[in-house]
Amino acid sequence: MSEKMNVDKLQQMRDTVEEVELSIPLEDLCKRFEKLYSGAVNDVLREMLLPNQALPSGIMPLRDDMVVCGEAFTVKAIKDPTMGGELEVRVKMLDQLKPGHVVLWNANGDDEASHWGGVMTRAAINRGCRGAIVDGGIRDTKDILDQGFPIWYRYRTSNGALSRTKLVDFQVPIFIGDIVIKPGDIILADIDGGVVIPRNLAVAVLERAEKVENNEEEIKEWVEAGMSAKEIHDRGGYF
């Protein structure tokens, strides 16, 4: 008799959303991350043997000066022509948003529908949501811009969501690209895209990234002072 494959540990790793209390207030954490840039944070994650935490390169900000950090509020949608129950789930999802959240929207590869628009933006702002990252489409673009809401997206379209896509779950682990994102993970996004920071590492990543950015300012001063690349390298600099 063949031995049954044991996937218990894998299931626990994928399915479990741990309650991790941050050692500094979320608002302070977000403000400090928003003073950094995603590249420095990504480099720190690489140091910590997490080299693939950047969101797909096709997901970019609506405006280049947009920056956001917050807790991941995950949303899962599918391509679906039926409409039953969709609005009810959407309403429940919006009412669960809290201050500090950044919505992470998995559209499961849909490239036809808009998943986010102007009214959704108003509702999210009213709930204290800090921003949204949509691996899919947006519409009402001018309205979103006028509201100044930080949003990252893959494409724009005039197509509405109803009868094209259906929101099926929220606050569950999701994929965006090849990255598993869990509710409560810390997200930083800027002109170069988004980075996912596991919640249990968030404070350590922040403190290390602040040091990295300070180091880079010193390296820039060395370059501007006319040092050779070798001199900079010998001092511990990098390019």
N, C-alpha and C positions, 0 to 999 in steps of 0.2 A: 504494500500500500504506500503510495507516494505521500511525502510529507507536505502538509498544507503550508502555502506561502504565508509568512508572518509579516503583516504590514501594520501592526499595532503602533509601533513607534512612529512610522511615517504618518499614520492617521492622526496621532496625537500632535505631531509637529505642525501638520497642515490645518487641523480643525480647531485646535485650542487657541483661544484669545485670552491671554493672561492679563490679570489686573495688575498693572505696574504703576506704582505711585511715583511721580517725578519728585526729585529732591529740591527743585526750585519751582515757583509758580509757573503755570503754563504761559501766562501773559508775558512774564519776564523772559522765559525761554524763547518765545517767538520773537520778541523785540530784538534779542541778541542775535538770533539766527538771521533775522532780516537785515542786519548790518553786515553780514558776511556775504559771500557769493557761493553759488552752487559748486563751482570747481574746487574750492578749498574743502568743502564738506565731502565731496566725492573722493578727493585724495585721502582724507582721513579714513573714510570707510574702506578704501583700498588698503590702507595700513592695517586695518582691523580684519583683513582677509575677507572683505565684502566688496569685491571689485565691480559688481554688476548691479548697482542700486539706482542707476539713472533710468528715468522713464524713457520710452521710445523717442527717438530724435524727431519724429514728425509731430510731436505734441509741443506746441509753442504758444507763447503768450499773445493775447489779443493786442496788447500794446507793449513795446519793448521795455518801458520803464516799470512794468508791473513786477512786484515782489510780494511773496506771501509765505508765511509759515503757520502751521497749525496742526491739529490732530486730524488724522484721516477719518472721515465718515464715508464708508464704502457703500457703493450702489452697484447692483448687478442688473443689466437689461439684456434682452434677447431680441433678435429680429423675429417679428411675429405679426401676421396680418389681422389677428383677432384683437378685440378691444375690451372684452369682459374683464372687469376687475382692475384694469390698469390705473385708472384715475384714483380708485380707492387706495391702492398701494402707494401711489405718488403722494397723496394727501398725508397718509401716515408717515411716510418718509420725511416730508417737509416739517411736520410737527415734531419730529425727533431731533431736528437740528438744534445745536446749542452753541453759545459763544465759544470761539476757539476752534470750531470745526473747519476743515477744508474738505469739500466733497471730492471723492475719487470715483469716477464713473466708468465702469467697464461696460462697453456697448457690444462686446462679443463679436467684434469685427464688422459691425454694420457700417456701411459707408453711404447710406441713402438718407437717413432721417436726421432731423435735429433732435438732440437729447436735452438741450438746455436753451432757454430763451429769456426774454425780458421780464415776463411775469415771475418765472422761477427765480430770477435774480432778485427781484423785489422781496419775494418771500424769504429767500435765504438771508438777505441783508437784515430783514426784520427779526430774524431768529439769532442774529449775531454771528452768522457764518463769515469766515474770513476770506473765502475764495473757493474756486472750483477748478478741477482738472478733469476734462472730459475726453476720454479716448474715443471720440466720435464727433458728432456735428453740433453746431450751434446756429441759431438764427436770431432775429431782432438785434443784429449786431450794433447798430447805432444806439439803440436803447441801452444795451449793456455798457457801451462806452460812456454814454451820458451819465450812467449811475456810478462809474468809476470802480466797478467790481472787478477784482483780479480774477482772470479766467484764462486757462490754457485749453487748447482744443486741437483737433486734427483737421477739421474742414468746416466750411460754412455752406449752408443750403437754406432755401426757403421752405423745404419740405417739413411739415409738422410731424410730431411723433405718433399720434393716434393712427392706428391701422398699419403702421410700419414697424414700430418697435414697442416693446412692453417692459416696463420695470417689474422685475419679479422678486427681488429681495434687496435688503440693505442691512448694513452693519454685520456683514459676514466676510470672511476672507475672500479676496478676489485676485484675479490676475489683471495686470495691465502690462502688455508685452509679456516678457518672461518673469516679471517680478511679482511675487506674492505680497499683497498688501493686506494688513490686518487692521481692523478698527483700533484707533488709538495710536498707530504708528505716527511718527512725526514727519511732516512733509515740508520741504523747502523748494520753492520754485522761483525762477527769475528768467532773465533774457535767454539763458542757455538751457532752459527746460527744468524738469523736476527731479528731485532726489528723494528717495524713501529711506528714512532713518528708523531702524527698529527701536521701538519705544524704550526697551531696557538699556539701550546704548545712548540715548539722546543727550543726556547731560555730559557724558564722557566725550562724545563726538563734538559737542558745542565747545567745550573747554579746549580740546585739542585744535579744533579749527580756528579758534581765536588766536592761538599761538602761531599756527601756520600762516595766517594772514599777516600777523605782525612780522614774522620772519620774511615774508615776501616783500613787505615794504622796505625792509633793510636791504634785501637783494636788489631791488629797483634802485635804491640810492647808490649801491656799489656800481651798477651798470652806468648810471648817469654820471658818476664820478670818473668814468673812463677806465675802470679796471678791466683786465683781460678776462676772457671766459675761464682760463685756467686759474687765475687768482681767485675768482669768485667761487669756482668749484672747490679749490683748496680750503676756502673758508667755510665750506659746508653749503654753499649756494647751489641752486639748480635752475634749470631753464625749461 
